[in-house]
């Protein structure tokens, strides 16, 4: 997996980070977490699957202390080469090897954006979620952005193309090979209830929000759907339909969980 993302890293910002769709979906994530990040208290944040560092730099510019990690050396090299404040550090780290001993401090927030955790099997995800408790301070939070099983855009797009198998590819417990910038990545899909089930007793669910219900997936960036005025309409729809019900039908969903007191 490391080598796969190394190959994708050189084009990742162009294809996603700075694309119209990428910026629109990231703005929806920030809309939901900005109230938490703009409080006076400076937070200690661990970002997993940080890619080329856009979120870590954003959080650092708000004054928070950020350790941002990714399995891909290519992604981390690009992140390190971007201008970033001193309170942000980037390092190469395999999420499957994370433990309390990996860091010298605990965190207020563990954050992972845009499907990084979809690269974990259910067993690997379960191991990470259980270990994450040991990395968080009192009242610490997990804020995760994950790809669900029932994306409406994906079903519509591939159905119209006559590819019914691909239209339903997410709705399985097995892994699927997903295209990331021309590279095939083994991917698993999870709905919010799957995450809640795996964290039962460890965390309390605070909120679930759809990310990209109307804003289309990034592979439609070169279509008319990613251009004005259609994208502006889609962004307006996403601003209206923010209930948890819609999360499993979006391209991604955001889930926020708080560490239970008995785990402190």
Beta strands, then each sheet from edge to edge (+ up, - down):
strand 1: 44-48
strand 2: 65-70
strand 3: 88-92
strand 4: 107-112
strand 5: 136-146
strand 6: 176-180
strand 7: 183-187
strand 8: 203-211
strand 9: 252-259
sheet 1: 3+ 2+ 1+ 4+ 5+ 9- 8+
sheet 2: 6+ 7-
end
